[in-house]
Amino acid sequence: MTTADLKRAFMDERPVRYNGITYQRVTAVIYRKTPDKTGLLVQGELLDKNGRAGMIAAAERIEVEEPK
């Protein structure tokens, strides 16, 4: 997903998928400098279904969970 999509999922508290697993919502949007310090890496912090664990994933690998 794009940075804008990640922000929208974060603000709307929508469920998202990463690596085939559905997470409750995005709890943070994280910006980090690239190792060569020439750009940014955008990541999302994802809350699991039990509300106990978080996963940090690259924005481009996160998908919005479509309602069924």
C-alpha positions in Angstrom: 0.0 0.0 0.0 1.1 3.6 -0.5 1.9 5.9 2.3 -1.4 7.7 1.8 -3.2 4.3 2.0 -1.4 3.4 5.2 -2.3 6.8 6.8 -6.0 6.3 5.8 -6.0 2.7 7.2 -4.4 4.2 10.4 -7.0 7.0 10.8 -10.0 4.8 9.9 -8.7 1.9 12.2 -9.4 -0.6 9.5 -8.2 -4.2 9.6 -5.1 -4.9 7.5 -3.3 -8.0 6.2 0.4 -8.7 6.2 2.0 -12.1 5.2 -1.4 -13.7 5.1 -2.3 -12.7 8.6 -5.1 -10.3 9.5 -4.3 -7.6 12.1 -6.9 -5.5 14.0 -5.5 -2.1 12.8 -2.5 0.0 12.2 -1.4 1.6 15.5 1.4 3.8 14.1 2.9 5.0 10.9 6.7 5.1 11.2 9.2 7.0 9.1 12.8 5.9 9.2 15.8 7.1 7.2 17.2 4.6 4.7 20.6 3.2 5.7 22.3 5.4 3.1 20.4 8.4 4.6 19.1 9.5 1.1 15.4 8.6 1.6 12.7 7.3 3.9 11.3 3.9 4.7 7.7 4.0 5.7 6.4 1.2 8.0 3.2 0.4 9.8 2.9 -0.9 13.4 0.2 -3.5 13.3 -1.9 -4.8 16.3 -2.8 -8.5 16.3 -6.3 -9.8 16.8 -5.8 -10.4 20.5 -4.6 -6.9 21.1 -1.4 -8.1 22.7 1.3 -8.0 20.1 2.5 -5.6 17.5 4.3 -6.2 14.2 6.3 -3.6 12.2 6.0 -4.1 8.5 7.0 -2.2 5.3 4.1 -0.2 4.0 4.3 -1.8 0.5 3.7 -5.3 2.1 0.6 -4.3 4.0 -2.9 -4.7 2.4 -6.3 -3.3 3.6 -8.6 -6.2 4.6 -11.7 -5.9 2.5 -15.0 -6.5 4.3 -16.7 -9.9 3.6 
